[in-house]
């Protein structure tokens, strides 16, 4: 009786495991999406950050220093 109960519990745990893995994958994908959004939004607002991070496409957005800054 006890052996069959342990077997049943083991089968139930194995059956539930893929659902837990899928839930973890969904959370991971959501966090990756948030991180990408934060990174690329910050890069668009701060072109020097984009350059430092190696994100292309923001070089033309760099501030042009005035003559007063060059002196």
KOLKOLBA-360466 format. One record per atom (N, C-alpha, C): residue number from 0; x, y, z; residue in three letters; atom name. Coordinates in Angstrom, 1 decimal, padded with zeros to 4 digits. Layout:
num  px  py  pz  residu  atome
NUM  X  Y  Z  Ala  CA
...
//
This chain:
num  px  py  pz  residu  atome
0  000.8  -001.2  000.0  Unk  N
0  000.0  000.0  000.0  Unk  CA
0  000.9  001.3  000.0  Unk  C
1  001.9  001.3  000.9  Unk  N
1  002.7  002.4  001.0  Unk  CA
1  003.5  002.6  -000.3  Unk  C
2  004.0  001.5  -000.9  Unk  N
2  004.8  001.6  -002.1  Unk  CA
2  003.9  002.2  -003.3  Unk  C
3  002.7  001.7  -003.3  Unk  N
3  001.8  002.2  -004.4  Unk  CA
3  001.5  003.7  -004.2  Unk  C
4  001.3  004.1  -002.9  Unk  N
4  001.1  005.5  -002.7  Unk  CA
4  002.3  006.4  -003.0  Unk  C
5  003.5  005.9  -002.7  Unk  N
5  004.7  006.6  -003.1  Unk  CA
5  004.8  006.7  -004.6  Unk  C
6  004.5  005.6  -005.3  Unk  N
6  004.6  005.6  -006.8  Unk  CA
6  003.6  006.6  -007.3  Unk  C
7  002.4  006.6  -006.8  Unk  N
7  001.3  007.6  -007.3  Unk  CA
7  001.8  009.0  -007.1  Unk  C
8  002.4  009.3  -005.9  Unk  N
8  002.8  010.7  -005.6  Unk  CA
8  004.0  011.0  -006.5  Unk  C
9  004.8  010.1  -006.8  Unk  N
9  005.9  010.3  -007.8  Unk  CA
9  005.4  010.6  -009.2  Unk  C
10  004.4  009.9  -009.6  Unk  N
10  003.9  010.1  -010.9  Unk  CA
10  003.2  011.5  -011.0  Unk  C
11  002.5  011.8  -009.9  Unk  N
11  001.8  013.1  -009.9  Unk  CA
11  002.8  014.3  -009.9  Unk  C
12  004.0  014.1  -009.2  Unk  N
12  005.0  015.1  -009.2  Unk  CA
12  005.6  015.3  -010.6  Unk  C
13  005.9  014.1  -011.3  Unk  N
13  006.4  014.2  -012.6  Unk  CA
13  005.4  014.8  -013.6  Unk  C
14  004.2  014.5  -013.4  Unk  N
14  003.2  015.1  -014.3  Unk  CA
14  003.1  016.6  -014.2  Unk  C
15  003.2  017.1  -013.0  Unk  N
15  003.1  018.6  -012.7  Unk  CA
15  004.4  019.3  -013.1  Unk  C
16  005.5  018.6  -013.2  Unk  N
16  006.8  019.3  -013.4  Unk  CA
16  006.9  020.1  -014.7  Unk  C
17  006.4  019.6  -015.8  Unk  N
17  006.5  020.4  -017.1  Unk  CA
17  005.7  021.7  -016.9  Unk  C
18  004.6  021.7  -016.2  Unk  N
18  003.8  022.9  -016.1  Unk  CA
18  004.6  023.9  -015.3  Unk  C
19  005.3  023.5  -014.3  Unk  N
19  006.2  024.4  -013.5  Unk  CA
19  007.3  025.0  -014.3  Unk  C
20  007.9  024.1  -015.2  Unk  N
20  009.0  024.6  -016.0  Unk  CA
20  008.4  025.6  -017.0  Unk  C
21  007.2  025.4  -017.6  Unk  N
21  006.6  026.3  -018.5  Unk  CA
21  006.4  027.7  -017.8  Unk  C
22  005.9  027.6  -016.6  Unk  N
22  005.6  028.8  -015.8  Unk  CA
22  006.9  029.6  -015.6  Unk  C
23  008.0  028.9  -015.3  Unk  N
23  009.3  029.5  -015.1  Unk  CA
23  009.8  030.1  -016.4  Unk  C
24  009.6  029.5  -017.5  Unk  N
24  010.0  030.0  -018.8  Unk  CA
24  009.2  031.3  -019.1  Unk  C
25  007.9  031.3  -018.8  Unk  N
25  007.1  032.5  -019.1  Unk  CA
25  007.6  033.7  -018.2  Unk  C
26  007.9  033.4  -017.0  Unk  N
26  008.4  034.5  -016.1  Unk  CA
26  009.8  035.0  -016.6  Unk  C
27  010.6  034.0  -017.0  Unk  N
27  011.9  034.4  -017.6  Unk  CA
27  011.8  035.3  -018.8  Unk  C
28  010.9  034.9  -019.7  Unk  N
28  010.7  035.6  -021.0  Unk  CA
28  010.2  037.0  -020.7  Unk  C
29  009.3  037.1  -019.7  Unk  N
29  008.7  038.4  -019.3  Unk  CA
29  009.9  039.3  -018.7  Unk  C
30  010.7  038.8  -017.9  Unk  N
30  011.8  039.5  -017.3  Unk  CA
30  012.8  040.0  -018.4  Unk  C
31  013.1  039.1  -019.4  Unk  N
31  014.0  039.4  -020.5  Unk  CA
31  013.4  040.6  -021.3  Unk  C
32  012.1  040.5  -021.5  Unk  N
32  011.4  041.6  -022.3  Unk  CA
32  011.5  042.9  -021.6  Unk  C
33  011.3  042.9  -020.3  Unk  N
33  011.4  044.1  -019.5  Unk  CA
33  012.8  044.7  -019.5  Unk  C
34  013.8  043.8  -019.4  Unk  N
34  015.2  044.2  -019.4  Unk  CA
34  015.6  044.8  -020.7  Unk  C
35  015.2  044.2  -021.8  Unk  N
35  015.5  044.7  -023.1  Unk  CA
35  014.8  046.1  -023.3  Unk  C
36  013.6  046.2  -022.9  Unk  N
36  012.8  047.5  -023.0  Unk  CA
36  013.5  048.6  -022.3  Unk  C
37  014.0  048.3  -021.0  Unk  N
37  014.7  049.2  -020.2  Unk  CA
37  016.0  049.6  -020.9  Unk  C
38  016.7  048.7  -021.4  Unk  N
38  018.0  048.9  -022.0  Unk  CA
38  017.9  049.8  -023.2  Unk  C
39  017.0  049.4  -024.1  Unk  N
39  016.9  050.2  -025.4  Unk  CA
39  016.2  051.5  -025.2  Unk  C
40  015.3  051.7  -024.2  Unk  N
40  014.7  053.0  -023.9  Unk  CA
40  015.8  053.9  -023.3  Unk  C
41  016.6  053.4  -022.4  Unk  N
41  017.7  054.2  -021.9  Unk  CA
41  018.7  054.6  -022.9  Unk  C
42  019.0  053.6  -023.8  Unk  N
42  020.0  053.9  -024.9  Unk  CA
42  019.4  055.0  -025.8  Unk  C
43  018.1  055.0  -026.1  Unk  N
43  017.5  056.1  -026.9  Unk  CA
43  017.6  057.4  -026.3  Unk  C
44  017.4  057.4  -024.9  Unk  N
44  017.5  058.7  -024.2  Unk  CA
44  018.9  059.2  -024.0  Unk  C
45  019.8  058.3  -023.9  Unk  N
45  021.2  058.6  -023.6  Unk  CA
45  022.1  058.0  -024.6  Unk  C
46  022.4  058.7  -025.7  Unk  N
46  023.2  058.1  -026.8  Unk  CA
46  024.6  057.7  -026.4  Unk  C
47  025.2  058.3  -025.4  Unk  N
47  026.5  057.9  -024.9  Unk  CA
47  026.4  056.6  -024.3  Unk  C
48  025.3  056.3  -023.6  Unk  N
48  025.1  055.0  -023.0  Unk  CA
48  025.0  053.9  -024.1  Unk  C
49  024.3  054.2  -025.2  Unk  N
49  024.1  053.3  -026.3  Unk  CA
49  025.5  053.0  -026.9  Unk  C
50  026.3  054.0  -027.0  Unk  N
50  027.7  053.8  -027.5  Unk  CA
50  028.5  053.0  -026.6  Unk  C
51  028.4  053.2  -025.3  Unk  N
51  029.1  052.4  -024.3  Unk  CA
51  028.7  051.0  -024.3  Unk  C
52  027.4  050.7  -024.5  Unk  N
52  026.9  049.4  -024.5  Unk  CA
52  027.0  048.7  -025.9  Unk  C
53  027.4  049.5  -026.9  Unk  N
53  027.6  048.9  -028.2  Unk  CA
53  026.3  048.7  -029.0  Unk  C
54  025.3  049.5  -028.6  Unk  N
54  024.0  049.4  -029.3  Unk  CA
54  024.1  050.4  -030.5  Unk  C
55  024.0  049.9  -031.7  Unk  N
55  024.1  050.7  -032.9  Unk  CA
55  022.8  051.6  -033.1  Unk  C
56  023.0  052.6  -034.0  Unk  N
56  021.9  053.4  -034.4  Unk  CA
56  021.7  054.7  -033.7  Unk  C
57  022.5  055.0  -032.7  Unk  N
57  022.3  056.2  -031.9  Unk  CA
57  023.4  057.2  -032.0  Unk  C
58  024.4  056.9  -032.9  Unk  N
58  025.5  057.8  -033.1  Unk  CA
58  025.1  059.2  -033.6  Unk  C
59  024.1  059.3  -034.4  Unk  N
59  023.7  060.6  -035.0  Unk  CA
59  023.0  061.4  -033.9  Unk  C
60  022.6  060.8  -032.8  Unk  N
60  021.9  061.5  -031.7  Unk  CA
60  022.8  062.1  -030.7  Unk  C
61  024.2  061.9  -030.8  Unk  N
61  025.1  062.5  -029.9  Unk  CA
61  025.0  064.0  -029.9  Unk  C
62  025.2  064.6  -028.7  Unk  N
62  025.2  066.0  -028.6  Unk  CA
62  026.4  066.6  -029.3  Unk  C
63  026.2  067.7  -030.0  Unk  N
63  027.3  068.5  -030.6  Unk  CA
63  027.7  069.6  -029.6  Unk  C
64  029.0  069.5  -029.2  Unk  N
64  029.4  070.6  -028.2  Unk  CA
64  029.4  071.9  -028.8  Unk  C
65  029.1  072.9  -028.1  Unk  N
65  029.1  074.3  -028.6  Unk  CA
65  030.6  074.8  -028.5  Unk  C
66  030.9  076.0  -029.1  Unk  N
66  032.2  076.5  -029.1  Unk  CA
66  032.6  076.8  -027.7  Unk  C
67  031.7  077.2  -026.8  Unk  N
67  032.0  077.6  -025.5  Unk  CA
67  032.5  076.4  -024.7  Unk  C
68  032.0  075.2  -025.0  Unk  N
68  032.5  074.0  -024.3  Unk  CA
68  033.9  073.6  -024.8  Unk  C
69  034.2  074.0  -026.0  Unk  N
69  035.5  073.6  -026.5  Unk  CA
69  036.7  074.4  -026.0  Unk  C
70  036.4  075.6  -025.5  Unk  N
70  037.4  076.5  -025.0  Unk  CA
70  037.9  076.1  -023.6  Unk  C
//
